[in-house]
């Protein structure tokens, strides 16, 4: 019985250490990217090299009539988010939801889109937030990424 209790204690202690390591964000900071003007094309807004934890991002697009500007979040070469402002509006991601993507201003200009999940996403080598503009008249795209260690 003591051996089983000791094993359970060790497993629980290890689980707490793992959860603590993944949940805590140390040395939080903001990294900003700005493209102005933003004619049709591909743009890297924020590129982080090395290890870290992604907490959230905010992307603001000013101008453009069709909202065919796509936002992409890639972590360690894997795509996590790829969606246009128009699609966010069309599928109703305009209020807080468990999916982690929200278009805060579905009408008018500028449009602000946020990305944030219930726990930080770990990156081991790189994080890239980019935009693909497929519409005319985009005055600027401003991005802020909150990240840490």
N, C-alpha and C positions, 0 to 999 in steps of 0.2 A: 504494500500500500504506500509506504514512504517513497519507494522508487517511482511509482506512477505519479505521485504528487510532485516529486522533484522534476520529472520529465515535463509535466504540464506547466510547472512554474518556469522552466527554461524556455519552453516553446512560447509562452505568453510574453516573457521578457524579450525574446528575440522579435516577436511580432510588434511589440511596443516600439522597439528600436527602429524597425523598418518603417512603421507608420510615422514615427517622429521624423525620420530622415526625409521622407517624401513630402510630408505636410509642411514642415517649417521652411520658410523662405528667409534666408539670411542675406544681409547686405542688399535690401531691395533698392532698385533704382529705375529711372525712366530713361529710355532712349528714344529720340525723336527723329523722324524723317519727314522731309518736305520736298515736293515736286511742284514747281510753279513756273510757267504754266505747264499743263500736262496734255499735250497733243496725243493723238492715238499712238499707242505703243506699250511696251513693257517697262516697268520701273521697279527697282529694288528700293523699298522704303526704309526698312531696317534689316541689317544683317549682323548677327552676333556670332562670333566664333568661340569655341570652347564649350565648357560645361556650364549648365545653369538650369534655372527653373522659370518657365513661362507662367506668369500670373494672369495678365490680361492685356488687351490691346484696344485702342480707340482709333478709328479711321474716319476722317472727315473729308468729304468731297464737296467742292464748291463748283457750280456750273455744270453744263451738260444737260441735255434735254431728255435723253432716253434712259438714263441710269444703267447703261451697259458698260459699267466699269466693274471689273472683277477684282476681288480681294483674295489673295492666296496666303496661307500660312503653311510653311513647310518646316518640319522639325526633323533633323538628322536625315534629310533627303526624302522624307515621307510627307505626302500631302495630308494636312489635317483639315484645312478649310479651303474651299474654292467656290466662291459664289458671287453673283453680281448683286448690285444694289437693287436692281429691278426684281430679281428672284426673291430677295429677302422680303420685298414688299408683296409680291404675288403669293408667296406661300404663308404669309401672315406672321413672320418673325418680327413683329413690331412691339412686343412687350416681353417682360422677363419670362424666361422659360428654361427648362432643364437642359435644352440642347446647347446653350452657351452662346448663341448668336442672336443679337438684337439690333434692329434698325430703329434708332431712337426718334428720328424725324422723317417719317415716311412721305411727308409732303413738304413743299417749299424748298428753300435753299439756304444754307448748306444741308447736307445729309450726313448724319453721324451714325456709324456702325460700330458696335462693340463686340469683342470676343472675350469670353471668360468662362472657365469651367469650374466645377465644384471643388477641384483640387488642382494644384499646380502640375503642369506637364513638364517632365524632365527632358532636357536635351543634352546629349553627350558630346556632340561635335559642332552643331550649328543650328541656328534658328534664322529663318528668312521670312519677312513679311513683304509681300510685293503686290503690285497692282497692274492690271492689264486694262488699258483704256481703249474702248471700242466705240467711242462717241466723240463728237466734236464739242468744243466750247468748255472743256473742263479747265477752270481757272487755276485750281490747285488741289492737291491731295496732301493732307497732313496726317501723320500717323504717330502715335505714342505707344510704346510697348513697355509694360511694367514687368520686370524680371529680377531675379536674384540668384543666390547660390544655395 
